């Protein structure tokens, strides 16, 4: 396993990160015992970065991850979030943040968080996040409840607006750097590099789109993105590539991203992702995949408040 320093923090994180949302039955009902075994398997294979949120399964993912990390907490880098608690449930207030963090600590069976992040900032008012939410996180950092603070979201515009105005440690974006989209490098990556802000990339499979089974029915991407992914799948099959392995490998090769998060909840998924992380395809094969998705690359969808749309 390759490890990278997360920006200017002292956190040494695995290049392949464990996205814990599936532990909360976000995509399907899962076996809690197998979820615990998947976490243990990930640790055994060198994965040390685990990212979760109270939003995932209304606290279930945090609870299951906390149970799995019992006795193993000191060997991992643990990240969770605050601010989002349901599909349309948000609370970015100071009182809400403090209450959320207290509950997260209890569910995760720990007395500190390595990285505390504001979840999906595009659904909040930027002014409140700058003047209330992040100062609250800063206070929690100063008191030792969390070692570092960051923000997450889909809207690069909103992430950048906030990062330019408040000294955060990390940025996490999803579905903005993979075989279908690379606009992360047009704005957020240059800022992160210039200011040594840690950069985390999530959803390397574009929320299930870059898989053999294709996109789930709820996927918000417009039709042309679905069509582009189908073309990529056909090309990968013709070239003897596994589309998911290729997509993950493409993201792991990013020159600045410290960790790429992918959802896991079974030992088999852990093993498959570990193998994919070690699989290297020729550049000409990636060129063929990228050509197959043109001209429908970098097509995004609206997310968040109108004022925060990219």
PAZAPA-4460 file (N, C-alpha, C; in steps of 0.05 Angstrom, whole numbers, plus 32768, in hexadecimal, padded with zeros to 4 digits):
% residues 310
    n_x    n_y    n_z   ca_x   ca_y   ca_z    c_x    c_y    c_z   seq   type   mol
   8011   7FE8   8000   8000   8000   8000   8011   8019   8000     1      X     A
   800A   802C   7FEF   8018   8045   7FEE   800C   8058   8002     2      X     A
   801D   8068   800F   8013   807C   8023   801C   8097   801A     3      X     A
   800B   80AB   8020   8011   80C7   8018   800A   80D9   802F     4      X     A
   8019   80EF   8032   8013   8103   8046   7FFC   8114   803C     5      X     A
   7FE8   8119   804D   7FD0   8128   8046   7FD5   8146   8048     6      X     A
   7FDD   8152   8032   7FE2   816F   8032   7FF7   8177   8046     7      X     A
   7FF2   818C   8055   8005   8195   8069   8000   8189   8085     8      X     A
   7FEE   8176   8086   7FE8   8168   80A0   7FFF   8154   80A5     9      X     A
   7FFD   8148   80BC   8011   8133   80C3   8004   8117   80BF    10      X     A
   7FEE   8116   80B0   7FE0   80FD   80AC   7FEC   80EE   8094    11      X     A
   7FF4   80D5   8099   7FFF   80C4   8084   7FE9   80B0   807D    12      X     A
   7FDC   80B4   8066   7FC5   80A5   805E   7FCA   8092   8047    13      X     A
   7FBC   807B   8047   7FBE   8069   8031   7FB2   8075   8018    14      X     A
   7FC0   8070   8001   7FB6   807B   7FE8   7F9A   8071   7FE2    15      X     A
   7F94   8058   7FEA   7F79   804D   7FE7   7F6B   8050   8002    16      X     A
   7F55   805F   8002   7F47   8064   801B   7F2D   8054   801C    17      X     A
   7F25   804E   8035   7F0D   803E   803A   7EF5   8051   803D    18      X     A
   7EE4   8052   8029   7ECB   8061   802B   7EB6   8050   803A    19      X     A
   7EAE   805A   8051   7E9D   8049   8062   7E7F   804C   805F    20      X     A
   7E76   805B   804B   7E59   805F   8047   7E4A   8045   8044    21      X     A
   7E55   8031   8035   7E46   8018   8033   7E41   8009   804D    22      X     A
   7E51   800F   8062   7E4C   8003   807C   7E31   800B   8087    23      X     A
   7E27   8022   807E   7E0E   802D   8087   7DF6   8024   8076    24      X     A
   7DFA   800F   8066   7DE4   8005   8054   7DDA   801B   8041    25      X     A
   7DEC   802C   8039   7DE4   8042   8027   7DDC   8038   800B    26      X     A
   7DEA   8023   8001   7DE4   8019   7FE7   7DD4   7FFF   7FE7    27      X     A
   7DD7   7FEF   7FFC   7DC8   7FD6   7FFF   7DCB   7FCD   801C    28      X     A
   7DBA   7FBB   8024   7DBC   7FB0   803F   7DD5   7F9E   8040    29      X     A
   7DE5   7FA2   8054   7DFE   7F93   8056   7DFF   7F83   8070    30      X     A
   7E12   7F71   8072   7E16   7F61   808A   7E29   7F70   809D    31      X     A
   7E20   7F78   80B4   7E31   7F87   80C7   7E4B   7F78   80CE    32      X     A
   7E49   7F5E   80D2   7E61   7F4E   80D9   7E75   7F4F   80C2    33      X     A
   7E6B   7F4C   80A9   7E7D   7F4D   8092   7E89   7F69   808F    34      X     A
   7E7A   7F7D   8097   7E85   7F99   8096   7E9C   7F9C   80A9    35      X     A
   7E9A   7F90   80C1   7EB0   7F91   80D4   7EC8   7F82   80C8    36      X     A
   7EC3   7F6B   80BC   7ED9   7F5C   80B0   7EE6   7F6B   809A    37      X     A
   7ED6   7F7A   808A   7EE2   7F8A   8074   7EF5   7F9F   807F    38      X     A
   7EEE   7FAC   8095   7EFF   7FC0   80A1   7F19   7FB3   80AA    39      X     A
   7F17   7F9C   80B7   7F2F   7F8E   80C1   7F40   7F86   80A9    40      X     A
   7F34   7F7C   8094   7F43   7F74   807C   7F51   7F8C   8070    41      X     A
   7F43   7FA3   806F   7F50   7FBB   8064   7F69   7FC3   8073    42      X     A
   7F66   7FC2   808E   7F7D   7FC9   809F   7F94   7FB5   809A    43      X     A
   7F8D   7F9C   8098   7FA2   7F87   8094   7FB0   7F8B   8079    44      X     A
   7FA2   7F97   8066   7FAE   7F9B   804B   7FBB   7FB7   8049    45      X     A
   7FBC   7FC6   805F   7FCA   7FDF   805F   7FBA   7FF8   805C    46      X     A
   7F9F   7FF6   8059   7F8E   800D   8057   7F8C   8019   8073    47      X     A
   7F93   8033   8076   7F91   803F   8091   7F7F   8057   8092    48      X     A
   7F74   8060   807B   7F63   8077   807A   7F46   806F   8077    49      X     A
   7F35   8076   808B   7F19   806F   808B   7F08   8088   808D    50      X     A
   7EF5   808B   807A   7EE5   80A3   8079   7EC7   809C   807C    51      X     A
   7EB9   80A9   808E   7E9D   80A3   8094   7E8E   80BC   8098    52      X     A
   7E74   80BB   809F   7E64   80D2   80A4   7E4B   80C9   80B3    53      X     A
   7E40   80DA   80C5   7E26   80D3   80D2   7E0F   80D2   80BD    54      X     A
   7E13   80DD   80A6   7DFF   80DC   8091   7DFC   80C0   8086    55      X     A
   7E10   80B0   8086   7E0F   8095   807B   7E00   8082   808D    56      X     A
   7DE7   807D   8085   7DD6   806B   8095   7DCD   8076   80B0    57      X     A
   7DCB   8091   80B1   7DC3   809E   80CA   7DD3   8095   80E2    58      X     A
   7DED   8094   80DF   7DFF   808D   80F5   7E07   8070   80F5    59      X     A
   7DFA   805F   80E5   7E00   8042   80E5   7E1C   803D   80DC    60      X     A
   7E25   804B   80C7   7E40   8046   80BD   7E55   804D   80D2    61      X     A
   7E51   8063   80E0   7E64   806B   80F5   7E64   8056   810B    62      X     A
   7E4D   804D   8113   7E4A   8039   8128   7E59   801F   8121    63      X     A
   7E55   8016   8108   7E61   7FFD   8100   7E7F   8000   80FC    64      X     A
   7E88   8017   80F2   7EA4   801C   80EF   7EB2   801E   810B    65      X     A
   7EA5   802B   811D   7EAF   802D   8138   7EB3   8012   8145    66      X     A
   7E9F   8001   8141   7EA1   7FE5   814C   7EB9   7FD6   813F    67      X     A
   7EBC   7FDA   8125   7ED1   7FCC   8116   7EED   7FD6   811E    68      X     A
   7EEF   7FF0   8126   7F09   7FFB   812D   7F10   7FF8   814A    69      X     A
   7EFE   7FEB   8159   7F04   7FE7   8176   7F1E   7FD8   8179    70      X     A
   7F31   7FE4   8188   7F4B   7FD7   818C   7F5F   7FDD   8175    71      X     A
   7F56   7FEB   8160   7F67   7FF1   8149   7F68   800E   8143    72      X     A
   7F5C   801F   8154   7F59   803B   814E   7F74   804A   814A    73      X     A
   7F88   8044   815A   7FA1   8053   8158   7FB0   804E   813D    74      X     A
   7FA9   8039   812F   7FB8   8033   8117   7FAB   803E   80FE    75      X     A
   7F95   804D   8101   7F87   8058   80E9   7F84   8076   80EA    76      X     A
   7F7E   8081   80D3   7F77   809D   80D0   7F59   809E   80CC    77      X     A
   7F4B   80AA   80DF   7F2D   80A9   80DF   7F22   80C4   80D8    78      X     A
   7F12   80C5   80C3   7F04   80DD   80BB   7EE6   80DA   80BC    79      X     A
   7ED9   80EE   80C6   7EBC   80EE   80C5   7EB3   810B   80BE    80      X     A
   7E99   810F   80BE   7E8E   8129   80B4   7E78   8133   80C7    81      X     A
   7E6F   814B   80C0   7E58   8157   80CE   7E4A   816A   80BB    82      X     A
   7E31   8170   80C1   7E22   8183   80B1   7E0C   8177   80A0    83      X     A
   7E10   815E   8096   7DFC   8151   8086   7DF4   8137   8095    84      X     A
   7DD9   8134   8097   7DCF   811C   80A6   7DB9   810D   8097    85      X     A
   7DB1   8116   8080   7D9D   8108   8070   7D9C   8114   8054    86      X     A
   7D8B   8109   8043   7D8A   8112   8027   7D83   8130   8026    87      X     A
   7D73   8139   8038   7D6D   8156   803A   7D6F   8160   8056    88      X     A
   7D80   8154   8066   7D83   815C   8082   7D9F   8167   8087    89      X     A
   7DA1   8182   808C   7DBA   818F   8090   7DB9   81A1   80A9    90      X     A
   7DCF   81A3   80B6   7DD1   81B5   80CD   7DEF   81BD   80D0    91      X     A
   7DF5   81D5   80C6   7E10   81DF   80C7   7E15   81F2   80DE    92      X     A
   7E02   81F3   80F1   7E05   8205   8108   7E1A   81FB   811C    93      X     A
   7E24   820D   812D   7E38   8205   8141   7E2C   81F1   8154    94      X     A
   7E14   81F5   815D   7E07   81E2   816F   7E04   81C7   8162    95      X     A
   7DFB   81C7   8149   7DF7   81AE   813B   7E11   819F   8137    96      X     A
   7E27   81AE   8130   7E41   81A1   812C   7E4B   8194   8145    97      X     A
   7E49   81A2   815B   7E53   8197   8175   7E44   817E   817D    98      X     A
   7E2A   8180   817A   7E19   8169   8180   7E20   8151   816E    99      X     A
   7E23   8156   8155   7E2A   8141   8142   7E44   8134   8148   100      X     A
   7E58   8144   814E   7E72   8139   8154   7E72   8128   816D   101      X     A
   7E63   8131   8182   7E61   8121   819A   7E55   8105   8194   102      X     A
   7E40   8105   8183   7E34   80EC   817C   7E47   80DA   816B   103      X     A
   7E56   80E7   8159   7E69   80D8   8148   7E7E   80CB   8159   104      X     A
   7E89   80DA   816D   7E9D   80CF   817E   7E93   80B6   818D   105      X     A
   7E7A   80B8   8196   7E6F   80A1   81A5   7E6B   8089   8192   106      X     A
   7E60   808E   817A   7E5C   8078   8168   7E76   806C   815E   107      X     A
   7E8B   807C   815A   7EA4   8073   8151   7EB6   8068   8167   108      X     A
   7EAD   806A   8180   7EBB   8060   8197   7ED8   806B   8199   109      X     A
   7ED9   8085   8196   7EF3   8093   8198   7EEF   80AE   81A5   110      X     A
   7F05   80B9   81AF   7F04   80D4   81BC   7F10   80EA   81AA   111      X     A
   7F17   80E3   8192   7F21   80F7   817F   7F1E   80EE   8163   112      X     A
   7F1C   8101   8151   7F1A   80FC   8134   7F34   8106   8127   113      X     A
   7F3E   80F8   8114   7F56   8102   8106   7F4F   8118   80F2   114      X     A
   7F39   8115   80E5   7F30   8129   80D1   7F12   812D   80D3   115      X     A
   7F0A   8145   80DA   7EED   814B   80DC   7EE7   815E   80C5   116      X     A
   7ED2   8157   80B5   7ECC   8165   809D   7EAF   816F   809C   117      X     A
   7EAA   8186   8090   7E8F   8190   808B   7E85   8182   8072   118      X     A
   7E6E   8175   8075   7E64   8162   8060   7E53   8171   804B   119      X     A
   7E5B   816F   8032   7E4B   817A   801C   7E45   8197   801F   120      X     A
   7E5A   81A8   801F   7E57   81C4   8025   7E45   81D3   8012   121      X     A
   7E40   81C8   7FFA   7E30   81D7   7FE6   7E12   81D8   7FEF   122      X     A
   7E0B   81C9   8003   7DEF   81C9   800D   7DEC   81DD   8025   123      X     A
   7E01   81EB   802B   7E00   81FF   8040   7E05   821B   8036   124      X     A
   7DFE   822F   8046   7E05   824B   803F   7E23   824F   8045   125      X     A
   7E31   8258   8031   7E4E   825C   8034   7E55   826E   804B   126      X     A
   7E45   8283   804F   7E4B   8295   8065   7E49   8287   8080   127      X     A
   7E35   8276   8084   7E32   8267   809D   7E49   8254   80A1   128      X     A
   7E51   8246   808C   7E67   8233   808E   7E81   8242   8095   129      X     A
   7E85   825A   808A   7E9D   8269   8090   7E9D   8276   80AB   130      X     A
   7E86   827F   80B4   7E85   828E   80CE   7E7C   827D   80E6   131      X     A
   7E70   8266   80E1   7E66   8256   80F7   7E70   8239   80F7   132      X     A
   7E6D   822C   80E0   7E73   820F   80DF   7E91   820A   80E3   133      X     A
   7EA1   8216   80D1   7EBE   8211   80D2   7ECB   821D   80EB   134      X     A
   7EC3   8234   80F6   7ECE   823D   810F   7EC9   8229   8126   135      X     A
   7EB1   821C   8124   7EAB   8208   8139   7EBE   81F0   8136   136      X     A
   7EC3   81E7   811D   7ED6   81D2   8118   7EF2   81DA   8121   137      X     A
   7EF9   81F3   811C   7F14   81FD   8125   7F16   81FB   8143   138      X     A
   7F00   8202   8151   7F01   8200   816E   7F04   81E3   8178   139      X     A
   7EF7   81D1   816A   7EFA   81B4   8170   7F16   81AB   816B   140      X     A
   7F22   81B6   8157   7F3E   81AF   8151   7F51   81BA   8167   141      X     A
   7F4C   81D1   8170   7F5D   81DD   8184   7F5A   81CF   819F   142      X     A
   7F42   81C3   81A4   7F3D   81B4   81BD   7F46   8197   81BB   143      X     A
   7F4F   818E   81A4   7F58   8173   81A1   7F44   815E   8199   144      X     A
   7F2B   8167   8194   7F16   8154   818C   7F1C   814A   8170   145      X     A
   7F27   815B   815F   7F30   8152   8144   7F4C   815D   813F   146      X     A
   7F5B   814E   8130   7F77   8157   812A   7F77   816B   8113   147      X     A
   7F65   8166   80FF   7F64   8177   80E7   7F48   817B   80DE   148      X     A
   7F43   818F   80CE   7F28   8195   80C4   7F28   8199   80A6   149      X     A
   7F11   8193   8099   7F0F   8196   807D   7EF2   819A   8074   150      X     A
   7EEF   819B   805A   7ED4   819D   804E   7ED1   8189   8037   151      X     A
   7EB8   8181   8032   7EB3   816E   801C   7E9C   8179   800B   152      X     A
   7E9A   816E   7FF3   7E83   8176   7FE2   7E87   816E   7FC5   153      X     A
   7E72   8174   7FB6   7E72   816F   7F99   7E79   8188   7F89   154      X     A
   7E6F   819F   7F93   7E73   81B8   7F85   7E90   81C2   7F89   155      X     A
   7EA0   81C2   7F75   7EBB   81CC   7F76   7EBB   81EA   7F7C   156      X     A
   7EA8   81F7   7F71   7EA6   8215   7F74   7EA3   821B   7F92   157      X     A
   7E91   820D   7F9F   7E8C   8213   7FBC   7EA4   820A   7FCD   158      X     A
   7EAF   81F4   7FC7   7EC7   81EB   7FD6   7EDD   81FF   7FD4   159      X     A
   7EE1   820A   7FBC   7EF7   821D   7FB8   7EF0   8238   7FC7   160      X     A
   7ED8   8241   7FC5   7ED0   825A   7FD3   7ED6   8258   7FF0   161      X     A
   7ECF   8242   7FFC   7ED3   823E   8019   7EF1   823B   8020   162      X     A
   7EFF   822B   8010   7F1B   8226   8015   7F2C   8240   8013   163      X     A
   7F24   8251   8001   7F32   826A   7FFE   7F2E   827D   8015   164      X     A
   7F19   8279   8024   7F12   828C   803A   7F17   8281   8056   165      X     A
   7F1C   8267   8058   7F21   825C   8073   7F38   8248   8072   166      X     A
   7F4A   8248   8085   7F61   8236   8085   7F5B   8219   808C   167      X     A
   7F50   820A   807A   7F4A   81EE   807E   7F63   81DD   8078   168      X     A
   7F62   81C4   8082   7F78   81B2   807D   7F75   819F   8065   169      X     A
   7F5B   8199   805F   7F56   8186   8049   7F3E   818D   8039   170      X     A
   7F3E   8183   8020   7F27   8185   800E   7F20   8169   8004   171      X     A
   7F06   8162   8004   7EFD   8149   7FF9   7EE8   814E   7FE5   172      X     A
   7EEC   8145   7FCD   7ED8   8147   7FB8   7ED1   812B   7FAE   173      X     A
   7EB9   8129   7FA2   7EB2   810F   7F97   7EA7   8113   7F7A   174      X     A
   7EAC   80FE   7F6A   7EA2   80FE   7F4E   7EAD   8116   7F3E   175      X     A
   7EC5   8120   7F45   7ED0   8136   7F36   7EEC   8130   7F2C   176      X     A
   7EF5   8117   7F31   7F0D   810E   7F24   7F0C   80EF   7F20   177      X     A
   7F07   80E7   7F07   7F07   80CB   7F00   7F08   80C9   7EE2   178      X     A
   7F02   80B2   7ED6   7F03   80AF   7EB9   7EEE   80C0   7EAB   179      X     A
   7ED9   80C8   7EB9   7EC3   80D8   7EAD   7EC5   80F6   7EB2   180      X     A
   7ED4   80FD   7EC7   7ED6   811A   7ECE   7EF2   811F   7ED9   181      X     A
   7EFD   8136   7ED1   7F17   813D   7EDD   7F19   815B   7EE3   182      X     A
   7F02   8168   7EE6   7F03   8185   7EEB   7F0D   818C   7F06   183      X     A
   7F12   8179   7F18   7F1F   817E   7F31   7F3A   818C   7F2D   184      X     A
   7F47   8184   7F17   7F62   818F   7F12   7F61   81AB   7F06   185      X     A
   7F49   81B4   7EFF   7F47   81CF   7EF3   7F46   81E5   7F08   186      X     A
   7F3E   81DE   7F21   7F3B   81F3   7F35   7F44   81EA   7F51   187      X     A
   7F3A   81D4   7F5B   7F3F   81CC   7F76   7F5C   81C2   7F7A   188      X     A
   7F66   81B2   7F68   7F81   81A7   7F6A   7F96   81BD   7F6B   189      X     A
   7F95   81D0   7F58   7FA9   81E6   7F59   7FA9   81F5   7F74   190      X     A
   7F91   81FA   7F7F   7F8F   8208   7F98   7F9B   81F7   7FAE   191      X     A
   7F94   81DD   7FAF   7F9E   81CB   7FC4   7FBD   81C9   7FC3   192      X     A
   7FC7   81C7   7FAB   7FE5   81C5   7FA8   7FF2   81DF   7FB2   193      X     A
   7FE7   81F6   7FAA   7FF3   8210   7FB1   7FF3   8215   7FCF   194      X     A
   7FDE   820B   7FDC   7FDB   8210   7FF9   7FE0   81F8   800A   195      X     A
   7FEA   81E2   7FFE   7FF0   81CA   800D   7FD8   81BF   801C   196      X     A
   7FC1   81C1   8011   7FA9   81B6   801D   7FA6   8199   8014   197      X     A
   7FA0   8187   8026   7F9D   816B   801F   7F85   8167   800D   198      X     A
   7F89   8156   7FF9   7F74   8151   7FE5   7F6C   8134   7FE5   199      X     A
   7F52   812F   7FE8   7F47   8114   7FE9   7F32   8111   7FD3   200      X     A
   7F34   80FB   7FC4   7F22   80F7   7FAD   7F10   80DF   7FB4   201      X     A
   7EF6   80E3   7FB1   7EE3   80CE   7FB6   7ED3   80C7   7F9D   202      X     A
   7EC7   80B0   7F9D   7EB7   80A6   7F87   7EC8   80A2   7F6D   203      X     A
   7EDD   8093   7F6E   7EED   808E   7F55   7EDD   807F   7F40   204      X     A
   7EC8   8071   7F48   7EB7   8063   7F35   7E9E   8073   7F2D   205      X     A
   7E9F   808D   7F34   7E89   80A0   7F2D   7E6F   8096   7F38   206      X     A
   7E6F   8090   7F52   7E58   8086   7F61   7E4B   806D   7F53   207      X     A
   7E5C   805A   7F4C   7E53   8041   7F42   7E50   8040   7F24   208      X     A
   7E55   8056   7F16   7E51   8056   7EF9   7E66   8047   7EEA   209      X     A
   7E7F   8048   7EF4   7E95   803B   7EE7   7E99   801F   7EF2   210      X     A
   7E84   800F   7EEF   7E84   7FF3   7EF8   7E78   7FE1   7EE3   211      X     A
   7E7D   7FC7   7EE6   7E72   7FB4   7ED2   7E53   7FB5   7ED2   212      X     A
   7E47   7FBB   7EE9   7E2A   7FBB   7EEB   7E1E   7FD6   7EE3   213      X     A
   7E2F   7FEA   7EE1   7E25   8004   7ED8   7E19   8015   7EEF   214      X     A
   7E0F   802C   7EE8   7E06   803F   7EFC   7DED   8035   7F0A   215      X     A
   7DEA   803B   7F24   7DD1   8035   7F32   7DBB   8047   7F28   216      X     A
   7DA2   803F   7F2B   7D8B   804E   7F20   7D88   806A   7F2B   217      X     A
   7D93   806F   7F43   7D8F   8089   7F4F   7DA5   809D   7F47   218      X     A
   7DB8   8095   7F36   7DCF   80A6   7F30   7DC5   80C0   7F24   219      X     A
   7DD0   80D7   7F2E   7DC6   80F1   7F25   7DD2   80FB   7F0A   220      X     A
   7DE5   80ED   7EFF   7DF2   80F7   7EE7   7DDF   80F8   7ED0   221      X     A
   7DE2   810B   7EBE   7DD0   810D   7EA6   7DD6   80F6   7E93   222      X     A
   7DC4   80F2   7E80   7DC5   80DB   7E6E   7DDF   80D8   7E5F   223      X     A
   7DEB   80EE   7E56   7E04   80EB   7E46   7E1A   80DF   7E56   224      X     A
   7E1A   80E3   7E71   7E2F   80D7   7E81   7E2B   80B9   7E83   225      X     A
   7E12   80B0   7E85   7E0C   8093   7E85   7E16   8087   7E6B   226      X     A
   7E11   8095   7E55   7E19   808A   7E3B   7E37   8089   7E38   227      X     A
   7E45   809D   7E43   7E62   809D   7E42   7E6E   8086   7E52   228      X     A
   7E62   8081   7E69   7E6C   806B   7E7A   7E68   8050   7E6C   229      X     A
   7E51   804E   7E5D   7E4D   8034   7E4F   7E61   8031   7E39   230      X     A
   7E69   8047   7E2C   7E7E   8045   7E17   7E99   803D   7E24   231      X     A
   7E9F   8048   7E3B   7EB7   8040   7E49   7EB7   8023   7E51   232      X     A
   7EA0   8019   7E59   7E9E   7FFD   7E61   7EA3   7FEB   7E48   233      X     A
   7E99   7FF2   7E31   7E9D   7FE2   7E19   7EBA   7FE2   7E11   234      X     A
   7EC7   7FF9   7E13   7EE3   7FFB   7E0C   7EF4   7FEB   7E1F   235      X     A
   7EEE   7FED   7E39   7EFE   7FDE   7E4D   7EFC   7FC0   7E48   236      X     A
   7EE4   7FB7   7E41   7EE0   7F9B   7E3C   7EEF   7F92   7E23   237      X     A
   7EEF   7FA3   7E0F   7EFD   7F9C   7DF6   7F1B   7F9A   7DFB   238      X     A
   7F25   7FAB   7E0D   7F42   7FAC   7E13   7F4A   7F99   7E29   239      X     A
   7F37   7F8A   7E34   7F3D   7F77   7E49   7F42   7F84   7E64   240      X     A
   7F36   7F9B   7E68   7F3A   7FAA   7E81   7F21   7FA7   7E92   241      X     A
   7F24   7FA7   7EAC   7F0D   7FA9   7EBE   7F09   7FC7   7EC3   242      X     A
   7EF1   7FD1   7EBC   7EEC   7FED   7EBD   7EF0   7FF9   7ED9   243      X     A
   7EE8   7FEA   7EED   7EEA   7FF5   7F09   7F08   7FF6   7F11   244      X     A
   7F17   7FE1   7F0A   7F34   7FE1   7F10   7F42   7FF8   7F02   245      X     A
   7F3B   7FFC   7EE9   7F47   8011   7ED9   7F40   802D   7EE4   246      X     A
   7F27   8030   7EEC   7F1E   804A   7EF7   7F2C   8050   7F11   247      X     A
   7F2E   803C   7F22   7F3C   8041   7F3C   7F59   8047   7F37   248      X     A
   7F66   8037   7F26   7F82   803C   7F20   7F87   8057   7F15   249      X     A
   7F75   8061   7F04   7F78   807C   7EF9   7F78   8091   7F0F   250      X     A
   7F66   808E   7F22   7F65   80A2   7F38   7F7D   80A0   7F4B   251      X     A
   7F86   8088   7F50   7F9D   8084   7F62   7FB6   8090   7F57   252      X     A
   7FB7   8094   7F3D   7FD0   809F   7F30   7FD1   80BD   7F32   253      X     A
   7FBD   80CA   7F3E   7FBD   80E7   7F3F   7FD5   80F1   7F4F   254      X     A
   7FE2   8105   7F45   7FFC   810E   7F50   7FFA   811C   7F6B   255      X     A
   7FE2   8127   7F73   7FE0   8135   7F8C   7FCC   812A   7FA0   256      X     A
   7FB7   811D   7F96   7FA3   8112   7FA8   7FB1   80FE   7FBC   257      X     A
   7FAB   8101   7FD5   7FB8   80F0   7FE9   7FAA   80D5   7FEC   258      X     A
   7F90   80D5   7FEB   7F81   80BC   7FEE   7F68   80BD   7FDD   259      X     A
   7F63   80A6   7FD0   7F4B   80A2   7FC0   7F38   8090   7FCF   260      X     A
   7F20   809A   7FD5   7F0D   808B   7FE5   7EFA   807A   7FD3   261      X     A
   7EF7   8061   7FDA   7EE4   8050   7FCC   7ED4   8040   7FE1   262      X     A
   7EBA   803E   7FDD   7EA9   8031   7FF0   7EAE   8013   7FF2   263      X     A
   7EAF   8008   800A   7EB3   7FEC   800F   7EA3   7FE3   8027   264      X     A
   7E9A   7FC9   8026   7E8D   7FBE   803E   7E8F   7FA0   803F   265      X     A
   7E9F   7F94   802D   7EA4   7F77   802E   7EC2   7F71   802A   266      X     A
   7ECA   7F5A   8033   7EE6   7F53   8030   7EED   7F50   8012   267      X     A
   7EDA   7F46   8003   7EDF   7F43   7FE6   7EE4   7F5E   7FD9   268      X     A
   7ED4   7F72   7FE0   7ED8   7F8D   7FD5   7EF3   7F98   7FDC   269      X     A
   7EFB   7F94   7FF5   7F16   7F9D   7FFE   7F2B   7F90   7FED   270      X     A
   7F2A   7F76   7FEA   7F3E   7F68   7FDB   7F3F   7F71   7FBE   271      X     A
   7F27   7F75   7FB2   7F26   7F7E   7F96   7F32   7F99   7F93   272      X     A
   7F2D   7FAB   7FA6   7F38   7FC6   7FA4   7F56   7FC6   7FA9   273      X     A
   7F5F   7FB6   7FBA   7F7C   7FB4   7FBF   7F8A   7FAA   7FA5   274      X     A
   7F7F   7F96   7F99   7F8A   7F8C   7F80   7F89   7FA1   7F6A   275      X     A
   7F72   7FB0   7F68   7F70   7FC5   7F54   7F84   7FDB   7F58   276      X     A
   7F8A   7FE1   7F72   7F9D   7FF6   7F78   7FB9   7FEE   7F6E   277      X     A
   7FBE   7FD4   7F6C   7FD8   7FCB   7F63   7FD9   7FC5   7F46   278      X     A
   7FC3   7FC9   7F37   7FC2   7FC3   7F1B   7FC9   7FDC   7F0B   279      X     A
   7FDB   7FDA   7EF8   7FE4   7FF1   7EE8   7FDF   7FEB   7ECB   280      X     A
   7FD0   7FFC   7EBE   7FCA   7FF9   7EA2   7FDC   800C   7E91   281      X     A
   7FE1   8004   7E79   7FF0   8014   7E67   7FE1   802F   7E61   282      X     A
   7FF1   8044   7E5D   7FE5   805E   7E58   7FD3   805E   7E3F   283      X     A
   7FDA   804E   7E2C   7FCA   804D   7E13   7FAE   8042   7E18   284      X     A
   7FAB   8031   7E2C   7F91   8026   7E33   7F80   803C   7E40   285      X     A
   7F8C   804B   7E51   7F7D   8061   7E5E   7F76   8076   7E48   286      X     A
   7F87   807A   7E35   7F81   808D   7E1F   7F68   8084   7E10   287      X     A
   7F66   806A   7E0B   7F4F   805F   7DFD   7F36   8063   7E0E   288      X     A
   7F37   805F   7E28   7F20   8063   7E39   7F17   8081   7E3A   289      X     A
   7F2B   8092   7E3C   7F24   80AF   7E3D   7F18   80B8   7E23   290      X     A
   7F23   80AE   7E0D   7F17   80B6   7DF3   7EFB   80AC   7DF0   291      X     A
   7EF5   8095   7DFC   7EDA   808A   7DF9   7EC4   809B   7E07   292      X     A
   7ECC   80AA   7E1C   7EB8   80B9   7E2A   7EB5   80D6   7E1F   293      X     A
   7EC6   80DE   7E0D   7EC3   80F8   7E01   7EAB   80F7   7DED   294      X     A
   7E9C   810C   7DE9   7E9F   8127   7DF5   7E8F   812B   7E0E   295      X     A
   7E88   8115   7E1B   7E77   8117   7E33   7E87   8117   7E4D   296      X     A
   7EA0   811E   7E4C   7EB0   8120   7E64   7EAB   813B   7E72   297      X     A
   7EAE   813B   7E8C   7EAA   8153   7E9C   7E8E   815E   7E9B   298      X     A
   7E7A   814C   7E98   7E5E   8154   7E9A   7E56   814F   7EB7   299      X     A
   7E4C   8164   7EC4   7E45   8162   7EE0   7E27   8167   7EE4   300      X     A
   7E1D   8164   7EFC   7E01   8168   7F02   7DFE   817C   7F19   301      X     A
   7DE7   8189   7F1B   7DE3   819D   7F31   7DE1   818F   7F4C   302      X     A
   7DEE   819B   7F60   7DED   8191   7F7B   7DF0   81A8   7F8F   303      X     A
   7DDE   81A9   7FA2   7DE0   81BE   7FB7   7DCE   81D6   7FB2   304      X     A
   7DD2   81EB   7FC1   7DC3   8203   7FBE   7DC9   8211   7FA4   305      X     A
   7DB6   8220   7F9A   7DB9   822D   7F80   7DD2   823F   7F80   306      X     A
   7DD7   824D   7F96   7DEE   825F   7F97   7E09   8250   7F96   307      X     A
   7E08   8236   7F9B   7E21   8227   7F9D   7E26   8215   7F85   308      X     A
   7E15   8216   7F71   7E18   8205   7F5A   7E31   820C   7F4A   309      X     A
   7E3F   81F8   7F40   7E56   81FD   7F2F   7E4D   820A   7F15   310      X     A
***
